[in-house]
Amino acid sequence: MEVAVNGETRTLPPGTTVATVVGELTTATSGVAVSLNDEVVPRTEWPRRVLRPGDRIDVLTAVQGG
């Protein structure tokens, strides 16, 4: 199935979860936020939120700087 990940079209297997996508994009254990179709997905829902064809997921990580 095709979904948009951070604005880029990707082909993912059916049953892919938000947690799987996050794990592929970052190893950060904190400072990560996810929106799915423009709605924030709480971290507790990542493992059970299954993506569907045409979904748009954005994974954002906090960056420290000064």
PDB file of N, CA, C and O in Angstrom:
ATOM      1  N   MET A   1       0.849  -1.177   0.000  1.00  0.00           N
ATOM      2  CA  MET A   1       0.000   0.000   0.000  1.00  0.00           C
ATOM      3  C   MET A   1       0.887   1.229   0.000  1.00  0.00           C
ATOM      4  O   MET A   1       2.014   1.198   0.494  1.00  0.00           O
ATOM      5  N   GLU A   2       0.370   2.309  -0.557  1.00  0.00           N
ATOM      6  CA  GLU A   2       1.131   3.547  -0.600  1.00  0.00           C
ATOM      7  C   GLU A   2       0.612   4.530   0.437  1.00  0.00           C
ATOM      8  O   GLU A   2      -0.593   4.744   0.567  1.00  0.00           O
ATOM      9  N   VAL A   3       1.553   5.130   1.179  1.00  0.00           N
ATOM     10  CA  VAL A   3       1.244   6.163   2.152  1.00  0.00           C
ATOM     11  C   VAL A   3       2.279   7.271   1.997  1.00  0.00           C
ATOM     12  O   VAL A   3       3.353   7.046   1.440  1.00  0.00           O
ATOM     13  N   ALA A   4       1.964   8.451   2.482  1.00  0.00           N
ATOM     14  CA  ALA A   4       2.916   9.559   2.461  1.00  0.00           C
ATOM     15  C   ALA A   4       3.578   9.639   3.834  1.00  0.00           C
ATOM     16  O   ALA A   4       2.904   9.811   4.850  1.00  0.00           O
ATOM     17  N   VAL A   5       4.901   9.514   3.854  1.00  0.00           N
ATOM     18  CA  VAL A   5       5.672   9.604   5.089  1.00  0.00           C
ATOM     19  C   VAL A   5       6.543  10.851   4.997  1.00  0.00           C
ATOM     20  O   VAL A   5       7.458  10.930   4.177  1.00  0.00           O
ATOM     21  N   ASN A   6       6.240  11.821   5.852  1.00  0.00           N
ATOM     22  CA  ASN A   6       6.946  13.111   5.819  1.00  0.00           C
ATOM     23  C   ASN A   6       6.963  13.698   4.410  1.00  0.00           C
ATOM     24  O   ASN A   6       7.970  14.247   3.963  1.00  0.00           O
ATOM     25  N   GLY A   7       5.833  13.570   3.723  1.00  0.00           N
ATOM     26  CA  GLY A   7       5.671  14.169   2.402  1.00  0.00           C
ATOM     27  C   GLY A   7       6.193  13.338   1.248  1.00  0.00           C
ATOM     28  O   GLY A   7       6.082  13.751   0.094  1.00  0.00           O
ATOM     29  N   GLU A   8       6.763  12.172   1.532  1.00  0.00           N
ATOM     30  CA  GLU A   8       7.334  11.316   0.493  1.00  0.00           C
ATOM     31  C   GLU A   8       6.502  10.036   0.381  1.00  0.00           C
ATOM     32  O   GLU A   8       6.229   9.387   1.390  1.00  0.00           O
ATOM     33  N   THR A   9       6.098   9.673  -0.832  1.00  0.00           N
ATOM     34  CA  THR A   9       5.309   8.463  -1.024  1.00  0.00           C
ATOM     35  C   THR A   9       6.177   7.231  -0.800  1.00  0.00           C
ATOM     36  O   THR A   9       7.272   7.109  -1.350  1.00  0.00           O
ATOM     37  N   ARG A  10       5.659   6.321   0.024  1.00  0.00           N
ATOM     38  CA  ARG A  10       6.359   5.068   0.299  1.00  0.00           C
ATOM     39  C   ARG A  10       5.393   3.910   0.146  1.00  0.00           C
ATOM     40  O   ARG A  10       4.192   4.049   0.377  1.00  0.00           O
ATOM     41  N   THR A  11       5.926   2.781  -0.241  1.00  0.00           N
ATOM     42  CA  THR A  11       5.143   1.559  -0.320  1.00  0.00           C
ATOM     43  C   THR A  11       5.453   0.735   0.924  1.00  0.00           C
ATOM     44  O   THR A  11       6.601   0.365   1.171  1.00  0.00           O
ATOM     45  N   LEU A  12       4.416   0.454   1.697  1.00  0.00           N
ATOM     46  CA  LEU A  12       4.565  -0.301   2.936  1.00  0.00           C
ATOM     47  C   LEU A  12       3.659  -1.523   2.896  1.00  0.00           C
ATOM     48  O   LEU A  12       2.635  -1.511   2.212  1.00  0.00           O
ATOM     49  N   PRO A  13       4.022  -2.575   3.622  1.00  0.00           N
ATOM     50  CA  PRO A  13       3.169  -3.760   3.643  1.00  0.00           C
ATOM     51  C   PRO A  13       1.893  -3.507   4.433  1.00  0.00           C
ATOM     52  O   PRO A  13       1.903  -2.713   5.373  1.00  0.00           O
ATOM     53  N   PRO A  14       0.793  -4.167   4.072  1.00  0.00           N
ATOM     54  CA  PRO A  14      -0.441  -4.043   4.852  1.00  0.00           C
ATOM     55  C   PRO A  14      -0.171  -4.424   6.302  1.00  0.00           C
ATOM     56  O   PRO A  14       0.623  -5.320   6.585  1.00  0.00           O
ATOM     57  N   GLY A  15      -0.839  -3.736   7.206  1.00  0.00           N
ATOM     58  CA  GLY A  15      -0.680  -4.028   8.626  1.00  0.00           C
ATOM     59  C   GLY A  15       0.417  -3.223   9.296  1.00  0.00           C
ATOM     60  O   GLY A  15       0.651  -3.378  10.495  1.00  0.00           O
ATOM     61  N   THR A  16       1.101  -2.358   8.537  1.00  0.00           N
ATOM     62  CA  THR A  16       2.153  -1.526   9.108  1.00  0.00           C
ATOM     63  C   THR A  16       1.548  -0.560  10.117  1.00  0.00           C
ATOM     64  O   THR A  16       0.521   0.065   9.853  1.00  0.00           O
ATOM     65  N   THR A  17       2.195  -0.442  11.278  1.00  0.00           N
ATOM     66  CA  THR A  17       1.702   0.450  12.322  1.00  0.00           C
ATOM     67  C   THR A  17       2.508   1.745  12.360  1.00  0.00           C
ATOM     68  O   THR A  17       3.582   1.852  11.767  1.00  0.00           O
ATOM     69  N   VAL A  18       1.965   2.710  13.067  1.00  0.00           N
ATOM     70  CA  VAL A  18       2.671   3.969  13.282  1.00  0.00           C
ATOM     71  C   VAL A  18       4.003   3.682  13.973  1.00  0.00           C
ATOM     72  O   VAL A  18       5.021   4.273  13.610  1.00  0.00           O
ATOM     73  N   ALA A  19       4.015   2.790  14.957  1.00  0.00           N
ATOM     74  CA  ALA A  19       5.246   2.461  15.687  1.00  0.00           C
ATOM     75  C   ALA A  19       6.317   1.924  14.753  1.00  0.00           C
ATOM     76  O   ALA A  19       7.495   2.236  14.927  1.00  0.00           O
ATOM     77  N   THR A  20       5.936   1.128  13.773  1.00  0.00           N
ATOM     78  CA  THR A  20       6.900   0.576  12.822  1.00  0.00           C
ATOM     79  C   THR A  20       7.543   1.688  12.009  1.00  0.00           C
ATOM     80  O   THR A  20       8.761   1.707  11.832  1.00  0.00           O
ATOM     81  N   VAL A  21       6.734   2.610  11.517  1.00  0.00           N
ATOM     82  CA  VAL A  21       7.258   3.721  10.716  1.00  0.00           C
ATOM     83  C   VAL A  21       8.183   4.588  11.564  1.00  0.00           C
ATOM     84  O   VAL A  21       9.263   4.963  11.107  1.00  0.00           O
ATOM     85  N   VAL A  22       7.780   4.908  12.780  1.00  0.00           N
ATOM     86  CA  VAL A  22       8.619   5.725  13.656  1.00  0.00           C
ATOM     87  C   VAL A  22       9.959   5.029  13.885  1.00  0.00           C
ATOM     88  O   VAL A  22      11.010   5.668  13.828  1.00  0.00           O
ATOM     89  N   GLY A  23       9.923   3.729  14.141  1.00  0.00           N
ATOM     90  CA  GLY A  23      11.149   2.974  14.372  1.00  0.00           C
ATOM     91  C   GLY A  23      12.079   2.948  13.177  1.00  0.00           C
ATOM     92  O   GLY A  23      13.296   2.862  13.340  1.00  0.00           O
ATOM     93  N   GLU A  24      11.522   3.022  11.975  1.00  0.00           N
ATOM     94  CA  GLU A  24      12.345   3.048  10.764  1.00  0.00           C
ATOM     95  C   GLU A  24      12.976   4.418  10.524  1.00  0.00           C
ATOM     96  O   GLU A  24      14.005   4.524   9.857  1.00  0.00           O
ATOM     97  N   LEU A  25      12.356   5.466  11.072  1.00  0.00           N
ATOM     98  CA  LEU A  25      12.833   6.827  10.807  1.00  0.00           C
ATOM     99  C   LEU A  25      13.764   7.374  11.875  1.00  0.00           C
ATOM    100  O   LEU A  25      14.614   8.213  11.577  1.00  0.00           O
ATOM    101  N   THR A  26      13.623   6.916  13.114  1.00  0.00           N
ATOM    102  CA  THR A  26      14.438   7.474  14.191  1.00  0.00           C
ATOM    103  C   THR A  26      14.657   6.453  15.291  1.00  0.00           C
ATOM    104  O   THR A  26      13.836   5.564  15.515  1.00  0.00           O
ATOM    105  N   THR A  27      15.776   6.601  15.965  1.00  0.00           N
ATOM    106  CA  THR A  27      16.056   5.770  17.131  1.00  0.00           C
ATOM    107  C   THR A  27      15.813   6.547  18.418  1.00  0.00           C
ATOM    108  O   THR A  27      16.037   6.030  19.513  1.00  0.00           O
ATOM    109  N   ALA A  28      15.356   7.784  18.286  1.00  0.00           N
ATOM    110  CA  ALA A  28      15.086   8.614  19.465  1.00  0.00           C
ATOM    111  C   ALA A  28      14.002   7.978  20.330  1.00  0.00           C
ATOM    112  O   ALA A  28      13.009   7.460  19.820  1.00  0.00           O
ATOM    113  N   THR A  29      14.206   8.025  21.630  1.00  0.00           N
ATOM    114  CA  THR A  29      13.222   7.463  22.554  1.00  0.00           C
ATOM    115  C   THR A  29      12.352   8.541  23.190  1.00  0.00           C
ATOM    116  O   THR A  29      11.372   8.234  23.869  1.00  0.00           O
ATOM    117  N   SER A  30      12.706   9.791  22.974  1.00  0.00           N
ATOM    118  CA  SER A  30      11.875  10.892  23.458  1.00  0.00           C
ATOM    119  C   SER A  30      11.963  12.037  22.462  1.00  0.00           C
ATOM    120  O   SER A  30      12.810  12.038  21.569  1.00  0.00           O
ATOM    121  N   GLY A  31      11.078  13.009  22.625  1.00  0.00           N
ATOM    122  CA  GLY A  31      11.089  14.157  21.726  1.00  0.00           C
ATOM    123  C   GLY A  31      10.575  13.854  20.333  1.00  0.00           C
ATOM    124  O   GLY A  31      10.943  14.529  19.372  1.00  0.00           O
ATOM    125  N   VAL A  32       9.713  12.830  20.216  1.00  0.00           N
ATOM    126  CA  VAL A  32       9.157  12.449  18.918  1.00  0.00           C
ATOM    127  C   VAL A  32       7.650  12.678  18.949  1.00  0.00           C
ATOM    128  O   VAL A  32       6.980  12.300  19.909  1.00  0.00           O
ATOM    129  N   ALA A  33       7.124  13.292  17.908  1.00  0.00           N
ATOM    130  CA  ALA A  33       5.685  13.502  17.774  1.00  0.00           C
ATOM    131  C   ALA A  33       5.246  12.979  16.409  1.00  0.00           C
ATOM    132  O   ALA A  33       5.997  13.018  15.434  1.00  0.00           O
ATOM    133  N   VAL A  34       4.009  12.489  16.367  1.00  0.00           N
ATOM    134  CA  VAL A  34       3.480  11.919  15.124  1.00  0.00           C
ATOM    135  C   VAL A  34       2.107  12.504  14.838  1.00  0.00           C
ATOM    136  O   VAL A  34       1.268  12.622  15.731  1.00  0.00           O
ATOM    137  N   SER A  35       1.890  12.868  13.579  1.00  0.00           N
ATOM    138  CA  SER A  35       0.536  13.214  13.145  1.00  0.00           C
ATOM    139  C   SER A  35       0.154  12.259  12.022  1.00  0.00           C
ATOM    140  O   SER A  35       0.966  11.923  11.160  1.00  0.00           O
ATOM    141  N   LEU A  36      -1.079  11.840  12.057  1.00  0.00           N
ATOM    142  CA  LEU A  36      -1.621  10.949  11.043  1.00  0.00           C
ATOM    143  C   LEU A  36      -2.834  11.641  10.455  1.00  0.00           C
ATOM    144  O   LEU A  36      -3.824  11.872  11.148  1.00  0.00           O
ATOM    145  N   ASN A  37      -2.757  11.967   9.187  1.00  0.00           N
ATOM    146  CA  ASN A  37      -3.831  12.695   8.510  1.00  0.00           C
ATOM    147  C   ASN A  37      -4.187  13.965   9.274  1.00  0.00           C
ATOM    148  O   ASN A  37      -5.358  14.281   9.482  1.00  0.00           O
ATOM    149  N   ASP A  38      -3.142  14.683   9.685  1.00  0.00           N
ATOM    150  CA  ASP A  38      -3.255  15.984  10.363  1.00  0.00           C
ATOM    151  C   ASP A  38      -3.807  15.908  11.784  1.00  0.00           C
ATOM    152  O   ASP A  38      -4.249  16.927  12.315  1.00  0.00           O
ATOM    153  N   GLU A  39      -3.795  14.745  12.412  1.00  0.00           N
ATOM    154  CA  GLU A  39      -4.207  14.608  13.808  1.00  0.00           C
ATOM    155  C   GLU A  39      -3.069  13.989  14.601  1.00  0.00           C
ATOM    156  O   GLU A  39      -2.465  13.007  14.169  1.00  0.00           O
ATOM    157  N   VAL A  40      -2.777  14.568  15.767  1.00  0.00           N
ATOM    158  CA  VAL A  40      -1.710  14.041  16.614  1.00  0.00           C
ATOM    159  C   VAL A  40      -2.100  12.656  17.120  1.00  0.00           C
ATOM    160  O   VAL A  40      -3.234  12.428  17.541  1.00  0.00           O
ATOM    161  N   VAL A  41      -1.137  11.738  17.070  1.00  0.00           N
ATOM    162  CA  VAL A  41      -1.349  10.381  17.567  1.00  0.00           C
ATOM    163  C   VAL A  41      -0.557  10.228  18.858  1.00  0.00           C
ATOM    164  O   VAL A  41       0.671  10.310  18.832  1.00  0.00           O
ATOM    165  N   PRO A  42      -1.226  10.007  19.989  1.00  0.00           N
ATOM    166  CA  PRO A  42      -0.509   9.816  21.247  1.00  0.00           C
ATOM    167  C   PRO A  42       0.414   8.595  21.161  1.00  0.00           C
ATOM    168  O   PRO A  42       0.089   7.606  20.505  1.00  0.00           O
ATOM    169  N   ARG A  43       1.551   8.676  21.822  1.00  0.00           N
ATOM    170  CA  ARG A  43       2.546   7.604  21.791  1.00  0.00           C
ATOM    171  C   ARG A  43       1.943   6.257  22.196  1.00  0.00           C
ATOM    172  O   ARG A  43       2.338   5.224  21.657  1.00  0.00           O
ATOM    173  N   THR A  44       1.008   6.251  23.121  1.00  0.00           N
ATOM    174  CA  THR A  44       0.408   4.992  23.576  1.00  0.00           C
ATOM    175  C   THR A  44      -0.375   4.289  22.485  1.00  0.00           C
ATOM    176  O   THR A  44      -0.623   3.087  22.576  1.00  0.00           O
ATOM    177  N   GLU A  45      -0.772   5.029  21.445  1.00  0.00           N
ATOM    178  CA  GLU A  45      -1.543   4.442  20.339  1.00  0.00           C
ATOM    179  C   GLU A  45      -0.681   3.990  19.168  1.00  0.00           C
ATOM    180  O   GLU A  45      -1.181   3.304  18.276  1.00  0.00           O
ATOM    181  N   TRP A  46       0.590   4.350  19.143  1.00  0.00           N
ATOM    182  CA  TRP A  46       1.450   4.011  18.006  1.00  0.00           C
ATOM    183  C   TRP A  46       1.448   2.527  17.669  1.00  0.00           C
ATOM    184  O   TRP A  46       1.317   2.180  16.495  1.00  0.00           O
ATOM    185  N   PRO A  47       1.588   1.630  18.657  1.00  0.00           N
ATOM    186  CA  PRO A  47       1.666   0.196  18.301  1.00  0.00           C
ATOM    187  C   PRO A  47       0.374  -0.379  17.734  1.00  0.00           C
ATOM    188  O   PRO A  47       0.412  -1.365  16.999  1.00  0.00           O
ATOM    189  N   ARG A  48      -0.745   0.209  18.055  1.00  0.00           N
ATOM    190  CA  ARG A  48      -2.014  -0.364  17.586  1.00  0.00           C
ATOM    191  C   ARG A  48      -2.682   0.442  16.470  1.00  0.00           C
ATOM    192  O   ARG A  48      -3.733   0.043  15.968  1.00  0.00           O
ATOM    193  N   ARG A  49      -2.092   1.556  16.083  1.00  0.00           N
ATOM    194  CA  ARG A  49      -2.653   2.368  14.998  1.00  0.00           C
ATOM    195  C   ARG A  49      -2.117   1.860  13.674  1.00  0.00           C
ATOM    196  O   ARG A  49      -0.955   2.096  13.343  1.00  0.00           O
ATOM    197  N   VAL A  50      -2.944   1.171  12.920  1.00  0.00           N
ATOM    198  CA  VAL A  50      -2.548   0.576  11.644  1.00  0.00           C
ATOM    199  C   VAL A  50      -2.795   1.575  10.520  1.00  0.00           C
ATOM    200  O   VAL A  50      -3.849   2.207  10.448  1.00  0.00           O
ATOM    201  N   LEU A  51      -1.801   1.703   9.647  1.00  0.00           N
ATOM    202  CA  LEU A  51      -1.926   2.624   8.519  1.00  0.00           C
ATOM    203  C   LEU A  51      -2.775   2.022   7.413  1.00  0.00           C
ATOM    204  O   LEU A  51      -2.845   0.805   7.242  1.00  0.00           O
ATOM    205  N   ARG A  52      -3.419   2.916   6.665  1.00  0.00           N
ATOM    206  CA  ARG A  52      -4.269   2.505   5.537  1.00  0.00           C
ATOM    207  C   ARG A  52      -3.750   3.168   4.270  1.00  0.00           C
ATOM    208  O   ARG A  52      -3.072   4.194   4.338  1.00  0.00           O
ATOM    209  N   PRO A  53      -4.064   2.591   3.119  1.00  0.00           N
ATOM    210  CA  PRO A  53      -3.621   3.210   1.862  1.00  0.00           C
ATOM    211  C   PRO A  53      -4.068   4.675   1.784  1.00  0.00           C
ATOM    212  O   PRO A  53      -5.211   5.012   2.095  1.00  0.00           O
ATOM    213  N   GLY A  54      -3.148   5.521   1.365  1.00  0.00           N
ATOM    214  CA  GLY A  54      -3.456   6.940   1.202  1.00  0.00           C
ATOM    215  C   GLY A  54      -3.256   7.775   2.450  1.00  0.00           C
ATOM    216  O   GLY A  54      -3.399   8.996   2.398  1.00  0.00           O
ATOM    217  N   ASP A  55      -2.921   7.136   3.597  1.00  0.00           N
ATOM    218  CA  ASP A  55      -2.680   7.903   4.816  1.00  0.00           C
ATOM    219  C   ASP A  55      -1.487   8.825   4.643  1.00  0.00           C
ATOM    220  O   ASP A  55      -0.604   8.582   3.819  1.00  0.00           O
ATOM    221  N   ARG A  56      -1.478   9.900   5.445  1.00  0.00           N
ATOM    222  CA  ARG A  56      -0.364  10.839   5.494  1.00  0.00           C
ATOM    223  C   ARG A  56       0.165  10.850   6.921  1.00  0.00           C
ATOM    224  O   ARG A  56      -0.545  11.261   7.839  1.00  0.00           O
ATOM    225  N   ILE A  57       1.390  10.409   7.118  1.00  0.00           N
ATOM    226  CA  ILE A  57       1.997  10.389   8.438  1.00  0.00           C
ATOM    227  C   ILE A  57       3.216  11.293   8.452  1.00  0.00           C
ATOM    228  O   ILE A  57       4.050  11.245   7.548  1.00  0.00           O
ATOM    229  N   ASP A  58       3.312  12.116   9.487  1.00  0.00           N
ATOM    230  CA  ASP A  58       4.460  12.984   9.674  1.00  0.00           C
ATOM    231  C   ASP A  58       5.083  12.657  11.017  1.00  0.00           C
ATOM    232  O   ASP A  58       4.406  12.654  12.045  1.00  0.00           O
ATOM    233  N   VAL A  59       6.381  12.381  10.999  1.00  0.00           N
ATOM    234  CA  VAL A  59       7.133  12.059  12.204  1.00  0.00           C
ATOM    235  C   VAL A  59       8.108  13.218  12.436  1.00  0.00           C
ATOM    236  O   VAL A  59       8.945  13.519  11.585  1.00  0.00           O
ATOM    237  N   LEU A  60       7.987  13.852  13.587  1.00  0.00           N
ATOM    238  CA  LEU A  60       8.798  15.020  13.919  1.00  0.00           C
ATOM    239  C   LEU A  60       9.645  14.711  15.142  1.00  0.00           C
ATOM    240  O   LEU A  60       9.164  14.094  16.093  1.00  0.00           O
ATOM    241  N   THR A  61      10.900  15.133  15.123  1.00  0.00           N
ATOM    242  CA  THR A  61      11.762  14.962  16.279  1.00  0.00           C
ATOM    243  C   THR A  61      12.252  16.328  16.736  1.00  0.00           C
ATOM    244  O   THR A  61      12.555  17.209  15.931  1.00  0.00           O
ATOM    245  N   ALA A  62      12.319  16.473  18.052  1.00  0.00           N
ATOM    246  CA  ALA A  62      12.806  17.720  18.625  1.00  0.00           C
ATOM    247  C   ALA A  62      14.317  17.784  18.448  1.00  0.00           C
ATOM    248  O   ALA A  62      15.015  16.777  18.568  1.00  0.00           O
ATOM    249  N   VAL A  63      14.811  18.991  18.159  1.00  0.00           N
ATOM    250  CA  VAL A  63      16.241  19.201  17.983  1.00  0.00           C
ATOM    251  C   VAL A  63      16.671  20.288  18.945  1.00  0.00           C
ATOM    252  O   VAL A  63      16.065  21.358  19.001  1.00  0.00           O
ATOM    253  N   GLN A  64      17.718  20.009  19.699  1.00  0.00           N
ATOM    254  CA  GLN A  64      18.236  21.005  20.620  1.00  0.00           C
ATOM    255  C   GLN A  64      19.289  21.839  19.923  1.00  0.00           C
ATOM    256  O   GLN A  64      20.029  21.350  19.069  1.00  0.00           O
ATOM    257  N   GLY A  65      19.343  23.068  20.289  1.00  0.00           N
ATOM    258  CA  GLY A  65      20.349  23.938  19.684  1.00  0.00           C
ATOM    259  C   GLY A  65      20.378  25.260  20.411  1.00  0.00           C
ATOM    260  O   GLY A  65      19.599  25.509  21.331  1.00  0.00           O
ATOM    261  N   GLY A  66      21.271  26.077  19.989  1.00  0.00           N
ATOM    262  CA  GLY A  66      21.331  27.357  20.685  1.00  0.00           C
ATOM    263  C   GLY A  66      22.021  28.400  19.883  1.00  0.00           C
ATOM    264  O   GLY A  66      22.154  29.538  20.334  1.00  0.00           O
TER     265      GLY A  66
END
